[in-house]
């Protein structure tokens, strides 16, 4: 089970980095991340952040985008929410991987 959590955290980290640092953005890419996020939930805050990320993606595309267009302030705010969500995924994954690594070294 411990190796499953490691794989999930690495998957979250790699996918979130790809989405965050890609030259273009597609909201469908968040769908790649959601299953790994669901499987790696450890606290109630993980669920809250997952909900925030999913909601901001849904509100940005298609709801707000279809009504106001890509250059509206609302789309900029949704983009910032996506960046915050992806940054949080990256930071959480790195912390969980470092904790596991430091515990392995202390056991040896």
C-alpha positions in Angstrom: 0.0 0.0 0.0 2.9 2.3 0.7 4.2 2.0 -2.8 0.7 2.8 -4.2 0.8 6.2 -2.3 4.3 6.9 -3.7 3.1 6.1 -7.3 0.0 8.3 -6.7 2.1 11.2 -5.4 4.6 11.0 -8.3 1.7 10.8 -10.8 0.1 13.9 -9.2 3.4 15.7 -9.3 4.3 14.9 -12.9 0.8 15.6 -14.3 0.4 18.8 -12.4 3.8 20.0 -13.5 3.0 19.2 -17.1 -0.3 21.1 -17.0 1.2 24.1 -15.1 4.3 24.5 -17.3 2.8 23.7 -20.8 2.8 26.4 -23.4 -1.0 26.0 -23.9 -3.8 25.0 -21.5 -6.7 22.7 -22.0 -9.3 22.2 -19.2 -9.5 18.5 -20.2 -6.0 18.1 -18.8 -7.5 18.5 -15.3 -9.4 15.2 -16.0 -6.0 13.5 -16.1 -5.3 14.7 -12.6 -8.6 14.1 -10.9 -8.5 10.3 -10.5 -5.0 10.4 -9.0 -6.2 13.2 -6.7 -9.2 11.2 -5.5 -7.1 8.1 -4.8 -4.5 10.1 -2.9 -6.9 11.9 -0.5 -5.5 11.9 3.0 -7.2 14.8 4.8 -10.5 16.7 4.5 -8.5 19.6 3.0 -7.6 17.4 0.1 -11.3 17.0 -0.6 -11.9 20.7 -0.3 -9.0 21.5 -2.7 -10.2 18.9 -5.2 -13.6 20.4 -5.1 -12.2 23.9 -5.6 -10.1 22.8 -8.6 -13.0 20.9 -10.2 -15.4 23.8 -9.7 -13.0 26.4 -11.0 -12.4 24.3 -14.1 -16.1 23.8 -14.7 -17.0 27.5 -14.1 -14.2 28.6 -16.4 -15.0 26.2 -19.2 -17.8 26.2 -20.5 -19.9 28.5 -18.3 -17.9 31.7 -18.1 -15.9 31.3 -21.3 -19.1 30.9 -23.4 -20.8 34.0 -21.8 -17.9 36.5 -21.6 -15.1 35.3 -23.8 -11.4 34.6 -23.1 -10.3 38.1 -22.3 -12.7 38.9 -19.5 -11.6 39.5 -15.9 -13.6 36.5 -14.8 -11.5 34.2 -17.0 -8.3 35.8 -15.6 -9.6 35.0 -12.1 -10.5 31.4 -13.0 -7.0 31.1 -14.5 -5.5 32.2 -11.3 -7.6 29.7 -9.4 -6.3 26.9 -11.7 -2.7 28.0 -11.1 -3.3 28.0 -7.3 -4.9 24.6 -7.5 -2.1 23.1 -9.5 0.6 24.7 -7.3 -1.1 23.2 -4.3 -1.1 19.8 -5.9 2.6 20.1 -6.6 3.6 21.3 -3.1 1.5 18.6 -1.4 2.9 15.9 -3.6 6.5 17.0 -3.0 5.9 17.3 0.8 4.4 13.8 0.9 7.3 12.3 -1.1 9.9 14.1 1.1 8.3 12.9 4.3 8.3 9.3 3.0 12.0 9.6 2.0 13.1 11.2 5.3 11.3 8.4 7.2 13.0 5.8 5.1 16.5 7.2 5.9 15.7 7.4 9.7 14.7 3.7 9.7 18.0 2.6 8.2 
